[in-house]
């Protein structure tokens, strides 16, 4: 990534059931399983959907 900033638009607590194929695709993943394989860590009890964008 070149120099710039990442601006957080929103942070929303969600459940695992809210992690849909649409959410996975919008995050650049082919499947929900692919997303969770990368995103899941620790005990995995809390799930947050964080929306952000890059500002050059």
Protein Blocks (a to p, Z undefined) as FASTA:
>chain_A
ZZdddddfbdcdddfklmcfklmmmnopabfklmmmmmpgcjllaccdddddddZZ
